[in-house]
Amino acid sequence: MQSNLPSDDAAMDTAPDASADASTGRETPAITKDMLIGDIVAEHPEVIETLLAEGVHCIGCGASAWETLEQGLAVHGKTPEEIDTAVAKLNAAAIASGDADEGHPRTGLTITSAAAAKVKEFASQQDSTPYGLRVEVLPGGCAGFQYALEFTDTREEDDLEFEQDGVRFVVNKASMSMLEGAKIDFLNTLNGAGFKITNPNANKSCGCGNSFG
């Protein structure tokens, strides 16, 4: 886990067109194969897991800014028919996410009092009081993705905000799609102390415990 927080004598663990849905009358996402991967992730972060399942792992890297969905899938050996199927899956995932938001609100991010207290302690050691702690999921690590924790002085337009015991935690929407239902805790054990993120979206993790996929 990348972190700019002070050490605690231990390592840290851790715009497309829209179409109408005839059954509901509301607009639904229209993801097409000629869209840039970066644009898809920015506008529909809820489909990141589907992209990964289809073999597109350049999310967040430089290639996503100029590579289309079709190009990314083709590079990974997808046939034209398989590309069309993947596009359909992405649209279905985006629509399903919208349905879930309407009828079944997401659980969000859980922060324990122990984690909030430790962040507050670290914040008091900064030269100026930060706006909050930014929690991000970034490409990298042994398993494909890694967590990054760092203080921030600003809140961006696509940020979501969580608060625990007066401490702000800031997460952008792309990272939030991979942290849905996760818990941030701070553990102090005989084996060491550090932040621990328990993430139900992680299908695998590396031996070091700092990255997941």
C-alpha positions in Angstrom: 0.0 0.0 0.0 1.4 3.4 -1.0 1.2 6.0 1.8 2.5 9.5 2.5 1.4 9.2 6.1 4.1 9.2 8.8 5.4 5.8 9.7 4.2 4.3 13.0 7.4 2.2 13.5 5.8 -0.4 11.2 5.0 -0.9 7.5 1.5 0.0 6.3 -0.7 -3.0 5.3 -2.5 -2.8 3.5 -19.7 11.8 -22.9 -21.5 9.1 -24.8 -25.0 9.2 -26.2 -27.7 7.7 -24.1 -30.5 5.4 -25.0 -33.9 5.1 -23.3 -35.0 2.0 -21.4 -38.5 1.4 -22.7 -39.6 -0.4 -19.6 -38.7 2.4 -17.2 -38.6 5.5 -19.4 -35.2 6.5 -18.0 -31.9 6.9 -19.9 -29.4 4.0 -19.7 -25.7 4.1 -20.4 -24.6 3.5 -24.0 -21.0 2.2 -24.0 -19.7 1.6 -27.5 -16.6 -0.1 -28.7 -15.2 3.1 -30.2 -15.1 4.9 -26.8 -11.8 5.5 -25.1 -11.1 3.2 -22.2 -10.3 6.2 -20.0 -13.6 7.8 -20.8 -15.5 4.7 -20.0 -13.8 4.3 -16.6 -14.4 8.0 -15.8 -18.0 8.0 -16.7 -19.0 4.5 -15.7 -16.6 3.4 -12.9 -19.2 0.7 -12.0 -18.0 -1.4 -15.0 -14.4 -1.6 -13.9 -14.8 -5.1 -12.6 -16.4 -6.2 -15.9 -13.5 -4.6 -17.9 -11.0 -6.5 -15.8 -12.9 -9.8 -16.3 -12.8 -9.2 -20.0 -9.0 -8.9 -19.9 -8.7 -5.1 -20.1 -6.1 -4.3 -17.4 -4.8 -0.9 -18.7 -7.3 1.0 -16.5 -5.5 4.0 -15.1 -2.4 3.7 -17.2 -1.4 6.0 -20.0 -2.8 3.8 -22.8 -6.3 4.2 -21.5 -6.2 7.9 -22.6 -5.9 7.0 -26.3 -6.8 3.3 -26.7 -10.4 2.5 -27.6 -12.4 -0.3 -26.0 -12.3 -2.2 -29.3 -8.5 -1.9 -29.5 -8.0 -2.9 -25.9 -10.1 -6.0 -26.3 -8.5 -6.9 -29.7 -5.0 -6.7 -28.2 -6.1 -9.3 -25.7 -7.2 -11.7 -28.5 -10.9 -11.0 -28.6 -12.7 -11.6 -31.9 -15.2 -9.1 -33.3 -18.1 -11.3 -32.0 -16.5 -11.5 -28.5 -16.0 -7.7 -28.6 -19.7 -7.2 -29.2 -20.5 -9.5 -26.4 -18.1 -7.7 -24.1 -19.8 -4.3 -24.9 -23.2 -5.8 -24.1 -21.9 -7.0 -20.8 -20.5 -3.6 -20.0 -23.8 -1.9 -20.7 -25.7 -4.5 -18.7 -23.3 -3.9 -15.7 -23.8 -0.2 -16.0 -27.6 -0.5 -16.1 -27.6 -3.0 -13.2 -25.6 -0.6 -11.1 -28.1 2.1 -11.8 -30.9 -0.2 -10.7 -29.0 -1.0 -7.5 -28.5 2.6 -6.7 -32.3 3.3 -7.1 -33.6 0.4 -5.2 -30.8 -0.8 -3.0 -28.3 1.9 -2.0 -24.7 0.9 -1.9 -23.1 0.2 1.4 -20.3 2.7 0.8 -17.1 2.7 2.8 -16.8 1.8 6.5 -14.1 3.5 8.6 -13.5 2.3 12.1 -12.9 4.7 15.1 -9.4 3.3 15.4 -8.6 4.3 11.8 -10.1 7.7 12.3 -8.2 8.3 15.5 -4.8 7.4 13.9 -5.5 9.6 10.9 -6.4 12.5 13.2 -3.1 11.9 15.1 -1.1 11.9 11.8 -3.0 15.0 10.6 -2.0 16.9 13.8 1.6 16.4 12.8 1.3 18.1 9.5 2.4 21.7 8.9 -1.2 22.7 8.1 -4.4 21.0 8.7 -5.3 18.9 5.6 -8.8 18.7 4.2 -8.9 15.0 4.6 -7.3 11.6 3.8 -7.5 10.5 0.2 -8.0 6.8 -0.4 -7.2 5.6 -3.9 -7.0 2.4 -5.8 -4.1 2.5 -8.3 -2.7 0.1 -10.9 0.4 -1.7 -9.6 1.6 -4.2 -7.0 1.9 -7.9 -7.4 -1.8 -8.6 -7.9 -2.7 -5.7 -10.3 -3.9 -3.0 -8.0 -2.7 -1.3 -4.8 -4.1 1.1 -2.2 -2.8 4.5 -1.7 -3.4 6.7 1.3 -2.3 10.4 1.4 -3.5 13.6 2.9 -5.2 16.1 0.5 -5.9 19.8 0.7 -8.7 19.7 -1.8 -11.8 17.9 -2.9 -12.2 17.2 -6.6 -15.5 17.3 -8.5 -15.8 13.5 -8.8 -14.8 12.8 -5.2 -17.1 11.1 -2.6 -16.7 12.0 1.0 -17.0 9.9 4.2 -16.6 11.1 7.7 -15.8 9.3 10.9 -15.3 11.0 14.3 -14.8 14.3 12.6 -12.2 13.0 10.1 -12.8 13.2 6.4 -12.0 10.4 4.0 -12.1 11.3 0.3 -12.4 8.7 -2.5 -12.8 9.4 -6.2 -15.6 7.5 -8.1 -13.3 5.3 -10.0 -11.6 4.0 -6.8 -15.0 3.8 -5.0 -16.3 1.3 -7.5 -13.5 -1.0 -6.3 -13.9 -0.1 -2.6 -17.7 -0.6 -2.3 -18.4 -2.3 1.0 -14.8 -2.1 2.1 -13.6 -1.4 5.7 -10.6 0.7 6.7 -9.2 -0.2 10.1 -6.0 0.4 12.1 -4.6 -2.6 13.9 -1.9 -2.6 16.6 -0.8 -6.2 17.1 2.3 -8.1 18.2 3.2 -8.5 14.6 3.1 -4.7 14.0 0.8 -1.8 13.5 -0.8 -0.4 10.3 -3.9 0.4 8.3 -5.8 -2.6 7.2 -8.3 -2.5 4.3 -10.8 -5.4 4.1 -12.2 -5.4 0.6 -15.0 -7.8 -0.5 -14.3 -6.9 -4.1 -10.8 -8.4 -4.0 -10.7 -11.7 -5.8 -7.0 -12.3 -5.0 -4.2 -10.6 -3.0 -0.5 -10.9 -3.1 1.6 -12.4 -0.3 2.8 -9.0 0.9 -0.8 -8.0 1.6 -0.4 -4.6 -0.1 -2.1 -5.3 -3.4 -5.2 -7.1 -4.8 -6.8 -8.1 -8.0 
